[in-house]
Amino acid sequence: MFEFADTSEYTHMPFVAYSKTGEATYFFCKQVQGFWKIFYSIDGTTIHQIHTGLAEDATECSPTAEWDNNNWCISFIAGGAESDRTFKLYKMIGLDGKAEPLAKADYGYYWNPRTVYGLRSNSFIVSDNGAETKYTIPEAEYIYRLSYIPEDPNQLLITGQNKDGDLFTWIYHLMQHTIHVVVADALTAYKCCFFK
C-alpha cells in the first residue's frame, strides 16, 4: 500500500474508507517499538498514528472506519498489554477520540448501528440495534479477521483457517446469504480490503 524509505517496514490489516468529500482515506497497522498500532493516511504518502490512549505495549489491529455525523467513527481490536491481556473490540469517535470498549473480541468491527465480533473460534455475533444473530462457519477452525466492504457493509470480509490448516478469505453477504472466495494471484487474499 505504501512505499517506505526503510524497506524493512511493513503495514498490515488495511481498510479504505471515504472522507466527507469522498476521498479515500487509508487505515492500517504499522509497528511502533515492536507493537502494532493504528495509523491513517489521506494521500497514501503522509501517515499519522491514531493515539488510542491504550497502553504502549497493547497490540492494536484490524481497523475499520466510516465518516458518520461529520466525524470519523473508527473501530479496532486491541489487547495483550501486560496490564490487561484481554483483547476487545473498541470504537472511537474522531481521530483523536477516546477508545471505548464494546465487547471482548479477537476479531470484529463496529459500523453504526451494527457490532460484529467473535472470539478465536469459527463463529461470530452480528448485533444490529441490539438484535443478536450468531453465525458459525462449520468448515473453519478459526477466524482471524472480520471486516466489511465500505460500499456495501452487508458484505463481510472473513479471513480464517479451515480444519486442514489452509487459509481462506470469503465475502459473505448478510442479506443474500452468498459466499465468494477471494484470491489474488491464485493465493488467498489474506486479511485484505476492497476499494471501489
C-alpha positions in Angstrom: 0.0 0.0 0.0 2.8 2.4 0.9 6.5 2.8 -0.1 8.8 3.4 2.8 12.4 4.5 2.6 13.2 1.8 5.2 12.3 -1.4 3.2 12.2 -3.5 6.4 9.0 -1.6 7.4 5.6 -3.3 6.8 1.9 -2.5 7.2 -0.9 -4.9 7.5 -4.7 -5.1 8.0 -5.6 -2.3 5.6 -9.0 -0.7 5.3 -10.0 2.1 2.9 -12.9 4.4 3.8 -14.3 7.6 2.3 -14.0 11.1 3.8 -16.8 13.7 3.8 -15.6 14.8 0.4 -15.5 11.2 -1.0 -11.7 10.9 -0.9 -10.1 7.6 0.0 -8.6 7.5 3.5 -6.3 4.6 4.3 -6.4 2.9 7.8 -3.8 0.3 8.6 -1.4 -1.1 11.2 2.3 -0.4 11.5 4.8 -1.3 14.2 5.9 1.2 16.8 8.7 -0.1 19.1 7.7 -3.7 18.3 4.0 -3.2 18.8 1.3 -2.9 16.1 -0.5 0.4 16.2 -3.3 2.0 14.2 -2.4 4.7 11.5 -4.1 6.6 8.7 -3.2 8.4 5.6 -5.2 10.7 3.4 -2.8 10.9 0.4 -1.1 7.5 0.7 2.2 9.2 1.4 1.9 11.1 4.7 1.0 8.8 7.6 -0.3 9.7 11.1 -0.7 7.5 14.1 -4.1 7.4 15.8 -3.4 7.7 19.5 -6.0 5.5 21.1 -5.0 6.1 24.7 -4.4 2.4 25.3 -1.2 1.0 26.9 2.0 1.4 24.9 2.5 -2.3 24.9 -1.0 -3.1 23.7 -1.4 -4.6 20.2 -3.9 -2.6 18.0 -5.1 -4.2 14.8 -7.9 -4.6 12.3 -9.1 -1.0 11.9 -12.3 0.0 10.2 -13.7 3.5 9.7 -16.7 5.4 8.4 -17.5 9.0 8.0 -20.6 9.4 10.1 -22.3 12.5 11.6 -19.4 14.8 10.5 -16.7 12.8 12.1 -14.7 9.6 11.7 -16.1 6.6 13.6 -13.2 4.1 14.0 -13.2 0.6 15.3 -10.4 -1.8 16.0 -9.3 -4.8 18.1 -6.7 -4.3 20.8 -5.2 -6.1 23.8 -2.3 -8.1 25.0 -0.8 -5.4 27.3 0.9 -6.5 30.5 -1.7 -4.6 32.5 -4.6 -6.3 30.7 -4.1 -9.2 28.3 -7.8 -9.3 27.2 -8.5 -8.4 23.6 -11.5 -6.3 23.0 -13.4 -4.5 20.2 -13.1 -0.7 20.6 -14.7 2.2 18.9 -13.5 5.9 18.7 -15.4 8.9 17.6 -12.9 11.2 15.9 -9.2 10.7 15.0 -8.3 12.0 18.5 -11.3 10.5 20.4 -11.2 8.1 23.4 -11.3 4.4 22.8 -14.5 2.8 24.2 -14.6 -1.0 24.7 -17.6 -2.6 23.1 -17.1 -6.4 23.6 -14.5 -9.0 24.5 -13.3 -10.0 21.0 -10.4 -11.3 18.9 -11.9 -10.0 15.6 -14.7 -7.8 14.5 -15.8 -4.2 13.9 -18.3 -1.5 14.6 -20.4 0.1 11.9 -23.2 2.3 13.3 -25.6 0.7 14.4 -24.0 -2.8 13.8 -21.5 -4.5 16.0 -19.8 -7.7 14.7 -17.4 -9.6 16.9 -16.2 -13.1 18.0 -13.6 -14.9 20.0 -10.9 -17.1 18.5 -13.3 -19.7 17.0 -15.4 -20.4 14.0 -18.4 -18.3 14.9 -19.3 -14.6 15.3 -22.1 -12.4 16.6 -23.9 -9.7 14.5 -25.7 -7.3 16.7 -28.0 -4.9 14.7 -29.6 -2.4 17.0 -29.4 -4.9 19.9 -30.9 -7.9 17.9 -28.2 -10.5 18.0 -27.6 -13.3 15.5 -24.9 -15.9 15.8 -23.2 -17.2 12.6 -21.0 -20.3 12.5 -18.7 -21.5 9.7 -18.5 -25.3 10.2 -15.6 -25.6 7.7 -13.5 -23.2 9.7 -11.3 -23.8 12.7 -10.5 -20.2 13.4 -11.5 -16.7 12.1 -8.5 -14.3 12.1 -10.1 -11.1 10.8 -13.6 -9.9 10.1 -14.3 -6.6 8.4 -16.6 -5.3 5.6 -16.6 -3.7 2.2 -17.3 0.1 2.7 -19.6 0.4 -0.4 -21.8 -2.3 1.0 -21.5 -3.0 4.7 -23.7 -6.1 4.3 -20.7 -7.8 2.6 -18.5 -9.2 5.3 -14.8 -9.9 4.6 -13.8 -13.0 6.6 -10.3 -14.4 6.8 -9.7 -17.6 8.6 -8.2 -21.1 8.7 -10.0 -24.3 7.8 -9.6 -27.5 9.8 -6.9 -28.7 7.3 -4.8 -25.6 8.2 -5.5 -23.8 4.9 -6.2 -20.1 4.9 -9.3 -18.7 3.3 -10.9 -15.3 2.7 -14.5 -15.1 1.9 -17.1 -12.4 1.1 -20.3 -13.3 2.9 -23.4 -11.3 2.1 -25.5 -11.0 5.2 -28.8 -10.3 3.3 -28.3 -12.6 0.3 -26.5 -15.4 2.2 -24.0 -15.8 -0.6 -20.3 -16.7 -0.2 -17.5 -15.7 -2.7 -13.9 -16.9 -2.3 -11.3 -14.0 -2.6 -8.0 -14.7 -4.2 -5.2 -12.6 -5.6 -2.6 -14.1 -8.0 -4.1 -17.5 -7.2 -3.4 -17.1 -3.5 -5.8 -16.4 -0.6 -6.1 -12.6 -0.3 -5.1 -12.7 3.4 -6.7 -10.0 5.6 -7.4 -7.9 2.5 -9.6 -4.9 1.9 -11.6 -3.6 -1.0 -11.7 -0.2 -2.5 -14.2 0.7 -5.3 
